[in-house]
Amino acid sequence: MAHLALTLLVPQGQAAEMAEALRSLSRRAQLDRGCGSSEVYASLEDQSRLSLQQEWEADADLARYVRSDDFTAVLSLLDLAAAPPVLEFQCAGQKRGLDYVAELRGAQSPAGS
């Protein structure tokens, strides 16, 4: 089992738009082979704090997703965050961050820029 956790603080006035973008990407991930679950949450205390949580059946499934165009769209949302986002992967018995994205995507920029 592999896990992706993303938390981001969205700019004031953009919470609904960013949440809908994450929900759309989450629904697409749920259709992907190997995705056990994909959920989007908004903080009750701070509606501008959004979280994406995904469970993947195998490390290889998560790796395939990180290389996908859908994950490129997730990365593009990171560029819009009001503060540095927190992106964590739990796979192969390790906790990783953007270094995992850079490793899987080769020379591509982890944030899509």
Phi and psi restraints in degrees (range 20) as a CNS / XPLOR table:
assign (resid 1 and name C) (resid 2 and name N)
       (resid 2 and name CA) (resid 2 and name C) 1.0 -125.2 20.0 2
assign (resid 2 and name N) (resid 2 and name CA)
       (resid 2 and name C) (resid 3 and name N) 1.0 152.0 20.0 2
assign (resid 2 and name C) (resid 3 and name N)
       (resid 3 and name CA) (resid 3 and name C) 1.0 -135.0 20.0 2
assign (resid 3 and name N) (resid 3 and name CA)
       (resid 3 and name C) (resid 4 and name N) 1.0 139.7 20.0 2
assign (resid 3 and name C) (resid 4 and name N)
       (resid 4 and name CA) (resid 4 and name C) 1.0 -119.0 20.0 2
assign (resid 4 and name N) (resid 4 and name CA)
       (resid 4 and name C) (resid 5 and name N) 1.0 132.7 20.0 2
assign (resid 4 and name C) (resid 5 and name N)
       (resid 5 and name CA) (resid 5 and name C) 1.0 -132.8 20.0 2
assign (resid 5 and name N) (resid 5 and name CA)
       (resid 5 and name C) (resid 6 and name N) 1.0 122.6 20.0 2
assign (resid 5 and name C) (resid 6 and name N)
       (resid 6 and name CA) (resid 6 and name C) 1.0 -125.4 20.0 2
assign (resid 6 and name N) (resid 6 and name CA)
       (resid 6 and name C) (resid 7 and name N) 1.0 130.4 20.0 2
assign (resid 6 and name C) (resid 7 and name N)
       (resid 7 and name CA) (resid 7 and name C) 1.0 -127.4 20.0 2
assign (resid 7 and name N) (resid 7 and name CA)
       (resid 7 and name C) (resid 8 and name N) 1.0 129.2 20.0 2
assign (resid 7 and name C) (resid 8 and name N)
       (resid 8 and name CA) (resid 8 and name C) 1.0 -139.4 20.0 2
assign (resid 8 and name N) (resid 8 and name CA)
       (resid 8 and name C) (resid 9 and name N) 1.0 149.9 20.0 2
assign (resid 8 and name C) (resid 9 and name N)
       (resid 9 and name CA) (resid 9 and name C) 1.0 -101.7 20.0 2
assign (resid 9 and name N) (resid 9 and name CA)
       (resid 9 and name C) (resid 10 and name N) 1.0 119.9 20.0 2
assign (resid 9 and name C) (resid 10 and name N)
       (resid 10 and name CA) (resid 10 and name C) 1.0 -93.8 20.0 2
assign (resid 10 and name N) (resid 10 and name CA)
       (resid 10 and name C) (resid 11 and name N) 1.0 153.4 20.0 2
assign (resid 10 and name C) (resid 11 and name N)
       (resid 11 and name CA) (resid 11 and name C) 1.0 -61.3 20.0 2
assign (resid 11 and name N) (resid 11 and name CA)
       (resid 11 and name C) (resid 12 and name N) 1.0 149.6 20.0 2
assign (resid 11 and name C) (resid 12 and name N)
       (resid 12 and name CA) (resid 12 and name C) 1.0 -54.0 20.0 2
assign (resid 12 and name N) (resid 12 and name CA)
       (resid 12 and name C) (resid 13 and name N) 1.0 133.3 20.0 2
assign (resid 12 and name C) (resid 13 and name N)
       (resid 13 and name CA) (resid 13 and name C) 1.0 85.3 20.0 2
assign (resid 13 and name N) (resid 13 and name CA)
       (resid 13 and name C) (resid 14 and name N) 1.0 -2.2 20.0 2
assign (resid 13 and name C) (resid 14 and name N)
       (resid 14 and name CA) (resid 14 and name C) 1.0 -114.6 20.0 2
assign (resid 14 and name N) (resid 14 and name CA)
       (resid 14 and name C) (resid 15 and name N) 1.0 9.1 20.0 2
assign (resid 14 and name C) (resid 15 and name N)
       (resid 15 and name CA) (resid 15 and name C) 1.0 -60.6 20.0 2
assign (resid 15 and name N) (resid 15 and name CA)
       (resid 15 and name C) (resid 16 and name N) 1.0 -46.2 20.0 2
assign (resid 15 and name C) (resid 16 and name N)
       (resid 16 and name CA) (resid 16 and name C) 1.0 -64.9 20.0 2
assign (resid 16 and name N) (resid 16 and name CA)
       (resid 16 and name C) (resid 17 and name N) 1.0 -43.5 20.0 2
assign (resid 16 and name C) (resid 17 and name N)
       (resid 17 and name CA) (resid 17 and name C) 1.0 -65.1 20.0 2
assign (resid 17 and name N) (resid 17 and name CA)
       (resid 17 and name C) (resid 18 and name N) 1.0 -44.4 20.0 2
assign (resid 17 and name C) (resid 18 and name N)
       (resid 18 and name CA) (resid 18 and name C) 1.0 -68.5 20.0 2
assign (resid 18 and name N) (resid 18 and name CA)
       (resid 18 and name C) (resid 19 and name N) 1.0 -38.7 20.0 2
assign (resid 18 and name C) (resid 19 and name N)
       (resid 19 and name CA) (resid 19 and name C) 1.0 -63.0 20.0 2
assign (resid 19 and name N) (resid 19 and name CA)
       (resid 19 and name C) (resid 20 and name N) 1.0 -41.5 20.0 2
assign (resid 19 and name C) (resid 20 and name N)
       (resid 20 and name CA) (resid 20 and name C) 1.0 -65.5 20.0 2
assign (resid 20 and name N) (resid 20 and name CA)
       (resid 20 and name C) (resid 21 and name N) 1.0 -39.3 20.0 2
assign (resid 20 and name C) (resid 21 and name N)
       (resid 21 and name CA) (resid 21 and name C) 1.0 -62.1 20.0 2
assign (resid 21 and name N) (resid 21 and name CA)
       (resid 21 and name C) (resid 22 and name N) 1.0 -44.6 20.0 2
assign (resid 21 and name C) (resid 22 and name N)
       (resid 22 and name CA) (resid 22 and name C) 1.0 -64.9 20.0 2
assign (resid 22 and name N) (resid 22 and name CA)
       (resid 22 and name C) (resid 23 and name N) 1.0 -40.9 20.0 2
assign (resid 22 and name C) (resid 23 and name N)
       (resid 23 and name CA) (resid 23 and name C) 1.0 -62.0 20.0 2
assign (resid 23 and name N) (resid 23 and name CA)
       (resid 23 and name C) (resid 24 and name N) 1.0 -41.0 20.0 2
assign (resid 23 and name C) (resid 24 and name N)
       (resid 24 and name CA) (resid 24 and name C) 1.0 -62.3 20.0 2
assign (resid 24 and name N) (resid 24 and name CA)
       (resid 24 and name C) (resid 25 and name N) 1.0 -45.9 20.0 2
assign (resid 24 and name C) (resid 25 and name N)
       (resid 25 and name CA) (resid 25 and name C) 1.0 -65.6 20.0 2
assign (resid 25 and name N) (resid 25 and name CA)
       (resid 25 and name C) (resid 26 and name N) 1.0 -35.0 20.0 2
assign (resid 25 and name C) (resid 26 and name N)
       (resid 26 and name CA) (resid 26 and name C) 1.0 -64.9 20.0 2
assign (resid 26 and name N) (resid 26 and name CA)
       (resid 26 and name C) (resid 27 and name N) 1.0 -43.7 20.0 2
assign (resid 26 and name C) (resid 27 and name N)
       (resid 27 and name CA) (resid 27 and name C) 1.0 -62.3 20.0 2
assign (resid 27 and name N) (resid 27 and name CA)
       (resid 27 and name C) (resid 28 and name N) 1.0 -39.9 20.0 2
assign (resid 27 and name C) (resid 28 and name N)
       (resid 28 and name CA) (resid 28 and name C) 1.0 -64.4 20.0 2
assign (resid 28 and name N) (resid 28 and name CA)
       (resid 28 and name C) (resid 29 and name N) 1.0 -41.0 20.0 2
assign (resid 28 and name C) (resid 29 and name N)
       (resid 29 and name CA) (resid 29 and name C) 1.0 -62.4 20.0 2
assign (resid 29 and name N) (resid 29 and name CA)
       (resid 29 and name C) (resid 30 and name N) 1.0 -37.5 20.0 2
assign (resid 29 and name C) (resid 30 and name N)
       (resid 30 and name CA) (resid 30 and name C) 1.0 -61.3 20.0 2
assign (resid 30 and name N) (resid 30 and name CA)
       (resid 30 and name C) (resid 31 and name N) 1.0 -24.1 20.0 2
assign (resid 30 and name C) (resid 31 and name N)
       (resid 31 and name CA) (resid 31 and name C) 1.0 -84.2 20.0 2
assign (resid 31 and name N) (resid 31 and name CA)
       (resid 31 and name C) (resid 32 and name N) 1.0 -11.6 20.0 2
assign (resid 31 and name C) (resid 32 and name N)
       (resid 32 and name CA) (resid 32 and name C) 1.0 -76.2 20.0 2
assign (resid 32 and name N) (resid 32 and name CA)
       (resid 32 and name C) (resid 33 and name N) 1.0 138.5 20.0 2
assign (resid 32 and name C) (resid 33 and name N)
       (resid 33 and name CA) (resid 33 and name C) 1.0 -58.1 20.0 2
assign (resid 33 and name N) (resid 33 and name CA)
       (resid 33 and name C) (resid 34 and name N) 1.0 129.2 20.0 2
assign (resid 33 and name C) (resid 34 and name N)
       (resid 34 and name CA) (resid 34 and name C) 1.0 96.8 20.0 2
assign (resid 34 and name N) (resid 34 and name CA)
       (resid 34 and name C) (resid 35 and name N) 1.0 -10.2 20.0 2
assign (resid 34 and name C) (resid 35 and name N)
       (resid 35 and name CA) (resid 35 and name C) 1.0 -83.0 20.0 2
assign (resid 35 and name N) (resid 35 and name CA)
       (resid 35 and name C) (resid 36 and name N) 1.0 115.9 20.0 2
assign (resid 35 and name C) (resid 36 and name N)
       (resid 36 and name CA) (resid 36 and name C) 1.0 -79.5 20.0 2
assign (resid 36 and name N) (resid 36 and name CA)
       (resid 36 and name C) (resid 37 and name N) 1.0 -39.7 20.0 2
assign (resid 36 and name C) (resid 37 and name N)
       (resid 37 and name CA) (resid 37 and name C) 1.0 -161.1 20.0 2
assign (resid 37 and name N) (resid 37 and name CA)
       (resid 37 and name C) (resid 38 and name N) 1.0 154.3 20.0 2
assign (resid 37 and name C) (resid 38 and name N)
       (resid 38 and name CA) (resid 38 and name C) 1.0 -150.5 20.0 2
assign (resid 38 and name N) (resid 38 and name CA)
       (resid 38 and name C) (resid 39 and name N) 1.0 117.8 20.0 2
assign (resid 38 and name C) (resid 39 and name N)
       (resid 39 and name CA) (resid 39 and name C) 1.0 -132.1 20.0 2
assign (resid 39 and name N) (resid 39 and name CA)
       (resid 39 and name C) (resid 40 and name N) 1.0 146.5 20.0 2
assign (resid 39 and name C) (resid 40 and name N)
       (resid 40 and name CA) (resid 40 and name C) 1.0 -115.1 20.0 2
assign (resid 40 and name N) (resid 40 and name CA)
       (resid 40 and name C) (resid 41 and name N) 1.0 136.2 20.0 2
assign (resid 40 and name C) (resid 41 and name N)
       (resid 41 and name CA) (resid 41 and name C) 1.0 -129.6 20.0 2
assign (resid 41 and name N) (resid 41 and name CA)
       (resid 41 and name C) (resid 42 and name N) 1.0 149.0 20.0 2
assign (resid 41 and name C) (resid 42 and name N)
       (resid 42 and name CA) (resid 42 and name C) 1.0 -116.7 20.0 2
assign (resid 42 and name N) (resid 42 and name CA)
       (resid 42 and name C) (resid 43 and name N) 1.0 138.7 20.0 2
assign (resid 42 and name C) (resid 43 and name N)
       (resid 43 and name CA) (resid 43 and name C) 1.0 -63.8 20.0 2
assign (resid 43 and name N) (resid 43 and name CA)
       (resid 43 and name C) (resid 44 and name N) 1.0 138.0 20.0 2
assign (resid 43 and name C) (resid 44 and name N)
       (resid 44 and name CA) (resid 44 and name C) 1.0 -70.2 20.0 2
assign (resid 44 and name N) (resid 44 and name CA)
       (resid 44 and name C) (resid 45 and name N) 1.0 -32.2 20.0 2
assign (resid 44 and name C) (resid 45 and name N)
       (resid 45 and name CA) (resid 45 and name C) 1.0 -80.3 20.0 2
assign (resid 45 and name N) (resid 45 and name CA)
       (resid 45 and name C) (resid 46 and name N) 1.0 -30.9 20.0 2
assign (resid 45 and name C) (resid 46 and name N)
       (resid 46 and name CA) (resid 46 and name C) 1.0 -143.9 20.0 2
assign (resid 46 and name N) (resid 46 and name CA)
       (resid 46 and name C) (resid 47 and name N) 1.0 97.8 20.0 2
assign (resid 46 and name C) (resid 47 and name N)
       (resid 47 and name CA) (resid 47 and name C) 1.0 -62.5 20.0 2
assign (resid 47 and name N) (resid 47 and name CA)
       (resid 47 and name C) (resid 48 and name N) 1.0 -13.6 20.0 2
assign (resid 47 and name C) (resid 48 and name N)
       (resid 48 and name CA) (resid 48 and name C) 1.0 -86.9 20.0 2
assign (resid 48 and name N) (resid 48 and name CA)
       (resid 48 and name C) (resid 49 and name N) 1.0 -1.8 20.0 2
assign (resid 48 and name C) (resid 49 and name N)
       (resid 49 and name CA) (resid 49 and name C) 1.0 -99.9 20.0 2
assign (resid 49 and name N) (resid 49 and name CA)
       (resid 49 and name C) (resid 50 and name N) 1.0 111.4 20.0 2
assign (resid 49 and name C) (resid 50 and name N)
       (resid 50 and name CA) (resid 50 and name C) 1.0 -110.5 20.0 2
assign (resid 50 and name N) (resid 50 and name CA)
       (resid 50 and name C) (resid 51 and name N) 1.0 151.7 20.0 2
assign (resid 50 and name C) (resid 51 and name N)
       (resid 51 and name CA) (resid 51 and name C) 1.0 -137.0 20.0 2
assign (resid 51 and name N) (resid 51 and name CA)
       (resid 51 and name C) (resid 52 and name N) 1.0 138.0 20.0 2
assign (resid 51 and name C) (resid 52 and name N)
       (resid 52 and name CA) (resid 52 and name C) 1.0 -116.7 20.0 2
assign (resid 52 and name N) (resid 52 and name CA)
       (resid 52 and name C) (resid 53 and name N) 1.0 125.5 20.0 2
assign (resid 52 and name C) (resid 53 and name N)
       (resid 53 and name CA) (resid 53 and name C) 1.0 -124.5 20.0 2
assign (resid 53 and name N) (resid 53 and name CA)
       (resid 53 and name C) (resid 54 and name N) 1.0 126.5 20.0 2
assign (resid 53 and name C) (resid 54 and name N)
       (resid 54 and name CA) (resid 54 and name C) 1.0 -131.1 20.0 2
assign (resid 54 and name N) (resid 54 and name CA)
       (resid 54 and name C) (resid 55 and name N) 1.0 141.3 20.0 2
assign (resid 54 and name C) (resid 55 and name N)
       (resid 55 and name CA) (resid 55 and name C) 1.0 -116.1 20.0 2
assign (resid 55 and name N) (resid 55 and name CA)
       (resid 55 and name C) (resid 56 and name N) 1.0 131.2 20.0 2
assign (resid 55 and name C) (resid 56 and name N)
       (resid 56 and name CA) (resid 56 and name C) 1.0 -118.5 20.0 2
assign (resid 56 and name N) (resid 56 and name CA)
       (resid 56 and name C) (resid 57 and name N) 1.0 142.6 20.0 2
assign (resid 56 and name C) (resid 57 and name N)
       (resid 57 and name CA) (resid 57 and name C) 1.0 -62.9 20.0 2
assign (resid 57 and name N) (resid 57 and name CA)
       (resid 57 and name C) (resid 58 and name N) 1.0 -33.8 20.0 2
assign (resid 57 and name C) (resid 58 and name N)
       (resid 58 and name CA) (resid 58 and name C) 1.0 -144.3 20.0 2
assign (resid 58 and name N) (resid 58 and name CA)
       (resid 58 and name C) (resid 59 and name N) 1.0 156.2 20.0 2
assign (resid 58 and name C) (resid 59 and name N)
       (resid 59 and name CA) (resid 59 and name C) 1.0 -55.5 20.0 2
assign (resid 59 and name N) (resid 59 and name CA)
       (resid 59 and name C) (resid 60 and name N) 1.0 -39.2 20.0 2
assign (resid 59 and name C) (resid 60 and name N)
       (resid 60 and name CA) (resid 60 and name C) 1.0 -64.3 20.0 2
assign (resid 60 and name N) (resid 60 and name CA)
       (resid 60 and name C) (resid 61 and name N) 1.0 -33.8 20.0 2
assign (resid 60 and name C) (resid 61 and name N)
       (resid 61 and name CA) (resid 61 and name C) 1.0 -66.4 20.0 2
assign (resid 61 and name N) (resid 61 and name CA)
       (resid 61 and name C) (resid 62 and name N) 1.0 -44.4 20.0 2
assign (resid 61 and name C) (resid 62 and name N)
       (resid 62 and name CA) (resid 62 and name C) 1.0 -64.1 20.0 2
assign (resid 62 and name N) (resid 62 and name CA)
       (resid 62 and name C) (resid 63 and name N) 1.0 -43.2 20.0 2
assign (resid 62 and name C) (resid 63 and name N)
       (resid 63 and name CA) (resid 63 and name C) 1.0 -59.6 20.0 2
assign (resid 63 and name N) (resid 63 and name CA)
       (resid 63 and name C) (resid 64 and name N) 1.0 -42.3 20.0 2
assign (resid 63 and name C) (resid 64 and name N)
       (resid 64 and name CA) (resid 64 and name C) 1.0 -62.3 20.0 2
assign (resid 64 and name N) (resid 64 and name CA)
       (resid 64 and name C) (resid 65 and name N) 1.0 -41.3 20.0 2
assign (resid 64 and name C) (resid 65 and name N)
       (resid 65 and name CA) (resid 65 and name C) 1.0 -64.3 20.0 2
assign (resid 65 and name N) (resid 65 and name CA)
       (resid 65 and name C) (resid 66 and name N) 1.0 -42.0 20.0 2
assign (resid 65 and name C) (resid 66 and name N)
       (resid 66 and name CA) (resid 66 and name C) 1.0 -62.7 20.0 2
assign (resid 66 and name N) (resid 66 and name CA)
       (resid 66 and name C) (resid 67 and name N) 1.0 -28.3 20.0 2
assign (resid 66 and name C) (resid 67 and name N)
       (resid 67 and name CA) (resid 67 and name C) 1.0 -84.6 20.0 2
assign (resid 67 and name N) (resid 67 and name CA)
       (resid 67 and name C) (resid 68 and name N) 1.0 -6.3 20.0 2
assign (resid 67 and name C) (resid 68 and name N)
       (resid 68 and name CA) (resid 68 and name C) 1.0 -81.8 20.0 2
assign (resid 68 and name N) (resid 68 and name CA)
       (resid 68 and name C) (resid 69 and name N) 1.0 163.5 20.0 2
assign (resid 68 and name C) (resid 69 and name N)
       (resid 69 and name CA) (resid 69 and name C) 1.0 -64.7 20.0 2
assign (resid 69 and name N) (resid 69 and name CA)
       (resid 69 and name C) (resid 70 and name N) 1.0 -33.1 20.0 2
assign (resid 69 and name C) (resid 70 and name N)
       (resid 70 and name CA) (resid 70 and name C) 1.0 -63.1 20.0 2
assign (resid 70 and name N) (resid 70 and name CA)
       (resid 70 and name C) (resid 71 and name N) 1.0 -38.3 20.0 2
assign (resid 70 and name C) (resid 71 and name N)
       (resid 71 and name CA) (resid 71 and name C) 1.0 -72.1 20.0 2
assign (resid 71 and name N) (resid 71 and name CA)
       (resid 71 and name C) (resid 72 and name N) 1.0 -30.0 20.0 2
assign (resid 71 and name C) (resid 72 and name N)
       (resid 72 and name CA) (resid 72 and name C) 1.0 -58.3 20.0 2
assign (resid 72 and name N) (resid 72 and name CA)
       (resid 72 and name C) (resid 73 and name N) 1.0 -39.3 20.0 2
assign (resid 72 and name C) (resid 73 and name N)
       (resid 73 and name CA) (resid 73 and name C) 1.0 -65.5 20.0 2
assign (resid 73 and name N) (resid 73 and name CA)
       (resid 73 and name C) (resid 74 and name N) 1.0 -38.5 20.0 2
assign (resid 73 and name C) (resid 74 and name N)
       (resid 74 and name CA) (resid 74 and name C) 1.0 -60.7 20.0 2
assign (resid 74 and name N) (resid 74 and name CA)
       (resid 74 and name C) (resid 75 and name N) 1.0 -46.4 20.0 2
assign (resid 74 and name C) (resid 75 and name N)
       (resid 75 and name CA) (resid 75 and name C) 1.0 -60.3 20.0 2
assign (resid 75 and name N) (resid 75 and name CA)
       (resid 75 and name C) (resid 76 and name N) 1.0 -35.7 20.0 2
assign (resid 75 and name C) (resid 76 and name N)
       (resid 76 and name CA) (resid 76 and name C) 1.0 -64.5 20.0 2
assign (resid 76 and name N) (resid 76 and name CA)
       (resid 76 and name C) (resid 77 and name N) 1.0 -29.9 20.0 2
assign (resid 76 and name C) (resid 77 and name N)
       (resid 77 and name CA) (resid 77 and name C) 1.0 -69.0 20.0 2
assign (resid 77 and name N) (resid 77 and name CA)
       (resid 77 and name C) (resid 78 and name N) 1.0 -29.1 20.0 2
assign (resid 77 and name C) (resid 78 and name N)
       (resid 78 and name CA) (resid 78 and name C) 1.0 -61.6 20.0 2
assign (resid 78 and name N) (resid 78 and name CA)
       (resid 78 and name C) (resid 79 and name N) 1.0 -36.1 20.0 2
assign (resid 78 and name C) (resid 79 and name N)
       (resid 79 and name CA) (resid 79 and name C) 1.0 -66.2 20.0 2
assign (resid 79 and name N) (resid 79 and name CA)
       (resid 79 and name C) (resid 80 and name N) 1.0 -21.1 20.0 2
assign (resid 79 and name C) (resid 80 and name N)
       (resid 80 and name CA) (resid 80 and name C) 1.0 -92.8 20.0 2
assign (resid 80 and name N) (resid 80 and name CA)
       (resid 80 and name C) (resid 81 and name N) 1.0 -5.3 20.0 2
assign (resid 80 and name C) (resid 81 and name N)
       (resid 81 and name CA) (resid 81 and name C) 1.0 -65.1 20.0 2
assign (resid 81 and name N) (resid 81 and name CA)
       (resid 81 and name C) (resid 82 and name N) 1.0 149.1 20.0 2
assign (resid 81 and name C) (resid 82 and name N)
       (resid 82 and name CA) (resid 82 and name C) 1.0 -79.1 20.0 2
assign (resid 82 and name N) (resid 82 and name CA)
       (resid 82 and name C) (resid 83 and name N) 1.0 -16.3 20.0 2
assign (resid 82 and name C) (resid 83 and name N)
       (resid 83 and name CA) (resid 83 and name C) 1.0 -147.2 20.0 2
assign (resid 83 and name N) (resid 83 and name CA)
       (resid 83 and name C) (resid 84 and name N) 1.0 162.2 20.0 2
assign (resid 83 and name C) (resid 84 and name N)
       (resid 84 and name CA) (resid 84 and name C) 1.0 -56.0 20.0 2
assign (resid 84 and name N) (resid 84 and name CA)
       (resid 84 and name C) (resid 85 and name N) 1.0 125.8 20.0 2
assign (resid 84 and name C) (resid 85 and name N)
       (resid 85 and name CA) (resid 85 and name C) 1.0 -75.1 20.0 2
assign (resid 85 and name N) (resid 85 and name CA)
       (resid 85 and name C) (resid 86 and name N) 1.0 163.3 20.0 2
assign (resid 85 and name C) (resid 86 and name N)
       (resid 86 and name CA) (resid 86 and name C) 1.0 -110.7 20.0 2
assign (resid 86 and name N) (resid 86 and name CA)
       (resid 86 and name C) (resid 87 and name N) 1.0 118.4 20.0 2
assign (resid 86 and name C) (resid 87 and name N)
       (resid 87 and name CA) (resid 87 and name C) 1.0 -124.6 20.0 2
assign (resid 87 and name N) (resid 87 and name CA)
       (resid 87 and name C) (resid 88 and name N) 1.0 118.8 20.0 2
assign (resid 87 and name C) (resid 88 and name N)
       (resid 88 and name CA) (resid 88 and name C) 1.0 -129.9 20.0 2
assign (resid 88 and name N) (resid 88 and name CA)
       (resid 88 and name C) (resid 89 and name N) 1.0 142.5 20.0 2
assign (resid 88 and name C) (resid 89 and name N)
       (resid 89 and name CA) (resid 89 and name C) 1.0 -121.7 20.0 2
assign (resid 89 and name N) (resid 89 and name CA)
       (resid 89 and name C) (resid 90 and name N) 1.0 135.9 20.0 2
assign (resid 89 and name C) (resid 90 and name N)
       (resid 90 and name CA) (resid 90 and name C) 1.0 -113.5 20.0 2
assign (resid 90 and name N) (resid 90 and name CA)
       (resid 90 and name C) (resid 91 and name N) 1.0 108.2 20.0 2
assign (resid 90 and name C) (resid 91 and name N)
       (resid 91 and name CA) (resid 91 and name C) 1.0 -155.9 20.0 2
assign (resid 91 and name N) (resid 91 and name CA)
       (resid 91 and name C) (resid 92 and name N) 1.0 154.7 20.0 2
assign (resid 91 and name C) (resid 92 and name N)
       (resid 92 and name CA) (resid 92 and name C) 1.0 50.6 20.0 2
assign (resid 92 and name N) (resid 92 and name CA)
       (resid 92 and name C) (resid 93 and name N) 1.0 35.2 20.0 2
assign (resid 92 and name C) (resid 93 and name N)
       (resid 93 and name CA) (resid 93 and name C) 1.0 71.0 20.0 2
assign (resid 93 and name N) (resid 93 and name CA)
       (resid 93 and name C) (resid 94 and name N) 1.0 14.6 20.0 2
assign (resid 93 and name C) (resid 94 and name N)
       (resid 94 and name CA) (resid 94 and name C) 1.0 -127.5 20.0 2
assign (resid 94 and name N) (resid 94 and name CA)
       (resid 94 and name C) (resid 95 and name N) 1.0 155.1 20.0 2
assign (resid 94 and name C) (resid 95 and name N)
       (resid 95 and name CA) (resid 95 and name C) 1.0 -102.5 20.0 2
assign (resid 95 and name N) (resid 95 and name CA)
       (resid 95 and name C) (resid 96 and name N) 1.0 126.3 20.0 2
assign (resid 95 and name C) (resid 96 and name N)
       (resid 96 and name CA) (resid 96 and name C) 1.0 -128.0 20.0 2
assign (resid 96 and name N) (resid 96 and name CA)
       (resid 96 and name C) (resid 97 and name N) 1.0 168.7 20.0 2
assign (resid 96 and name C) (resid 97 and name N)
       (resid 97 and name CA) (resid 97 and name C) 1.0 -128.3 20.0 2
assign (resid 97 and name N) (resid 97 and name CA)
       (resid 97 and name C) (resid 98 and name N) 1.0 -142.0 20.0 2
assign (resid 97 and name C) (resid 98 and name N)
       (resid 98 and name CA) (resid 98 and name C) 1.0 -62.4 20.0 2
assign (resid 98 and name N) (resid 98 and name CA)
       (resid 98 and name C) (resid 99 and name N) 1.0 -20.0 20.0 2
assign (resid 98 and name C) (resid 99 and name N)
       (resid 99 and name CA) (resid 99 and name C) 1.0 -61.1 20.0 2
assign (resid 99 and name N) (resid 99 and name CA)
       (resid 99 and name C) (resid 100 and name N) 1.0 -33.5 20.0 2
assign (resid 99 and name C) (resid 100 and name N)
       (resid 100 and name CA) (resid 100 and name C) 1.0 -64.9 20.0 2
assign (resid 100 and name N) (resid 100 and name CA)
       (resid 100 and name C) (resid 101 and name N) 1.0 -42.0 20.0 2
assign (resid 100 and name C) (resid 101 and name N)
       (resid 101 and name CA) (resid 101 and name C) 1.0 -62.5 20.0 2
assign (resid 101 and name N) (resid 101 and name CA)
       (resid 101 and name C) (resid 102 and name N) 1.0 -47.5 20.0 2
assign (resid 101 and name C) (resid 102 and name N)
       (resid 102 and name CA) (resid 102 and name C) 1.0 -61.8 20.0 2
assign (resid 102 and name N) (resid 102 and name CA)
       (resid 102 and name C) (resid 103 and name N) 1.0 -40.0 20.0 2
assign (resid 102 and name C) (resid 103 and name N)
       (resid 103 and name CA) (resid 103 and name C) 1.0 -62.7 20.0 2
assign (resid 103 and name N) (resid 103 and name CA)
       (resid 103 and name C) (resid 104 and name N) 1.0 -45.6 20.0 2
assign (resid 103 and name C) (resid 104 and name N)
       (resid 104 and name CA) (resid 104 and name C) 1.0 -74.1 20.0 2
assign (resid 104 and name N) (resid 104 and name CA)
       (resid 104 and name C) (resid 105 and name N) 1.0 -32.3 20.0 2
assign (resid 104 and name C) (resid 105 and name N)
       (resid 105 and name CA) (resid 105 and name C) 1.0 -97.0 20.0 2
assign (resid 105 and name N) (resid 105 and name CA)
       (resid 105 and name C) (resid 106 and name N) 1.0 5.1 20.0 2
assign (resid 105 and name C) (resid 106 and name N)
       (resid 106 and name CA) (resid 106 and name C) 1.0 67.9 20.0 2
assign (resid 106 and name N) (resid 106 and name CA)
       (resid 106 and name C) (resid 107 and name N) 1.0 -131.2 20.0 2
assign (resid 106 and name C) (resid 107 and name N)
       (resid 107 and name CA) (resid 107 and name C) 1.0 -77.9 20.0 2
assign (resid 107 and name N) (resid 107 and name CA)
       (resid 107 and name C) (resid 108 and name N) 1.0 -5.5 20.0 2
assign (resid 107 and name C) (resid 108 and name N)
       (resid 108 and name CA) (resid 108 and name C) 1.0 -65.5 20.0 2
assign (resid 108 and name N) (resid 108 and name CA)
       (resid 108 and name C) (resid 109 and name N) 1.0 147.4 20.0 2
assign (resid 108 and name C) (resid 109 and name N)
       (resid 109 and name CA) (resid 109 and name C) 1.0 -69.3 20.0 2
assign (resid 109 and name N) (resid 109 and name CA)
       (resid 109 and name C) (resid 110 and name N) 1.0 133.2 20.0 2
assign (resid 109 and name C) (resid 110 and name N)
       (resid 110 and name CA) (resid 110 and name C) 1.0 -60.4 20.0 2
assign (resid 110 and name N) (resid 110 and name CA)
       (resid 110 and name C) (resid 111 and name N) 1.0 -30.0 20.0 2
assign (resid 110 and name C) (resid 111 and name N)
       (resid 111 and name CA) (resid 111 and name C) 1.0 -97.6 20.0 2
assign (resid 111 and name N) (resid 111 and name CA)
       (resid 111 and name C) (resid 112 and name N) 1.0 7.9 20.0 2
assign (resid 111 and name C) (resid 112 and name N)
       (resid 112 and name CA) (resid 112 and name C) 1.0 75.2 20.0 2
assign (resid 112 and name N) (resid 112 and name CA)
       (resid 112 and name C) (resid 113 and name N) 1.0 9.7 20.0 2
